[in-house]
């Protein structure tokens, strides 16, 4: 049913999202030597860094010709690639979309999915915490990684998939809702490794004593990875092709928070580092709240999904991953991207005690997020590294 307040709130959030992005694009920042020019159009602002991998994999497959590999040198890649199928670390979902639609239409789809994700997020929160729906969506729309959700990256697909799962599992006894959750499961693992953590939502179905539905949900999650593994085996003749490709990016794992300590000791503690750790704290707070709300063995039909055991485990698992991930020379690289899809992290500060007034904490979070999002947009769109 048409709801004018909902439409107004979503339009405000979308406008704020694109305002911070375009503020960054038109900021007086010089282009980096590594800036990529893929289409020769304004869309190039949204096709930097990993976008090059998605487009070239779509064009050439996972074995890129040496001449194409050389175009990756400005972004710090050594050629020839070792292994030759280094790009296999990128799951096939987005390359397939780019292959079918082309880069510019794929970018349009990314933005449409993000707007759909905002609407779905609003609907989920409105059902369980009506007063927090608008502030949650607004905070997320101008989150620190806002530019990533409107760029030729996988985050919008992963976010949309997780929201489909959560929306479906709000009422999994409904066949329609259950199939929506299964559709989200198929999408989640097709685009990014983080989609695998959506398997934790299957616990919801087992807690509701629906083991058959739970197993089928897990089968949906495994469908694309199984097909991709078969593809890698048939082309590269090793069951470890994906792991070998991922190892070539030199990410290693350390004790929790060792990456933050190394960043401080190495003099790499920046404003982005501070925001990353602040978001990690919000994730931990919301995970704790969710656990307190739902610390039972069995779930009840119609029980909320936002503050549930499953959401707590999903957020905690990705939080732990980010606390342990470590990259040479930049220990916290890409950790903010890990946390970007954890949208419930906005809930602890999305508190409006009155309908027309936000709390000082909310304004502080909103300003901090928007400032980081603008900085991120300026860096990313001009070819500087921001993840």
Order of alpha helices (4+ residues) and beta strands (2+ residues): alpha-alpha-alpha-alpha-alpha-alpha-alpha-alpha-alpha-alpha-alpha-alpha-beta-alpha-alpha-alpha-beta-alpha-alpha
